[in-house]
Amino acid sequence: MSSEKSVREGQAALEGGEWKAIMCRQCGNKIWCTLRVYVKDGVILKVEGDPENPINGGKICARGAAA
């Protein structure tokens, strides 16, 4: 039951925020991937790859994920 509670609390934390598009420059090359970040009250709560970007195809590389 505690895992269900954790899921509900996690979902509740994401309510009331907004998704914003950002550019990742961690690779240091001229190809920058776009990411989506979920921001609530000025704090980034979640980061995802942009599924519409043909370069990263919705994924995040290890360098970008660690940043």
C-alpha positions as CSV (number, residue, x, y, z in Angstrom):
1,M,0.0,0.0,0.0
2,S,2.8,2.4,0.7
3,S,3.9,2.3,-3.0
4,E,0.4,3.4,-4.1
5,K,0.6,6.2,-1.6
6,S,3.9,7.3,-3.0
7,V,2.6,7.3,-6.5
8,R,-0.4,9.4,-5.5
9,E,1.9,11.9,-3.7
10,G,4.2,12.1,-6.7
11,Q,1.3,12.8,-9.0
12,A,-0.1,15.4,-6.7
13,A,3.3,17.1,-6.6
14,L,3.1,17.6,-10.4
15,E,-0.3,19.3,-10.3
16,G,-0.3,23.0,-10.9
17,G,2.9,23.3,-12.8
18,E,3.8,23.6,-16.5
19,W,6.0,22.0,-19.1
20,K,8.7,24.2,-20.7
21,A,11.1,23.4,-23.5
22,I,14.8,23.9,-23.0
23,M,18.0,23.2,-24.9
24,C,20.6,20.8,-23.5
25,R,24.2,21.7,-24.3
26,Q,26.0,19.1,-22.3
27,C,27.6,17.3,-25.2
28,G,29.6,20.3,-26.2
29,N,28.9,19.9,-29.9
30,K,26.8,22.0,-32.2
31,I,23.8,19.6,-32.0
32,W,21.7,20.5,-29.0
33,C,18.9,18.3,-27.9
34,T,15.7,19.7,-26.7
35,L,14.3,18.6,-23.4
36,R,11.0,19.2,-21.6
37,V,11.1,20.3,-17.9
38,Y,8.2,20.4,-15.6
39,V,8.3,23.5,-13.4
40,K,6.2,24.3,-10.4
41,D,6.8,27.4,-8.2
42,G,10.1,28.0,-9.9
43,V,11.4,24.5,-9.2
44,I,12.2,21.8,-11.8
45,L,10.4,18.6,-10.8
46,K,10.8,16.4,-13.8
47,V,13.0,16.3,-16.9
48,E,12.2,14.4,-20.1
49,G,13.5,14.2,-23.6
50,D,11.4,15.9,-26.3
51,P,9.6,13.2,-28.2
52,E,9.3,15.6,-31.2
53,N,13.0,16.2,-31.6
54,P,14.5,14.1,-34.4
55,I,18.0,14.2,-32.9
56,N,17.3,12.7,-29.5
57,G,13.9,11.0,-30.2
58,G,12.6,11.7,-26.8
59,K,15.6,10.3,-24.9
60,I,18.2,11.9,-22.7
61,C,21.9,11.0,-22.9
62,A,23.8,10.1,-19.7
63,R,25.5,13.5,-19.7
64,G,22.3,15.4,-20.0
65,A,20.6,13.2,-17.4
66,A,23.4,13.8,-14.9
67,A,23.4,17.6,-15.3
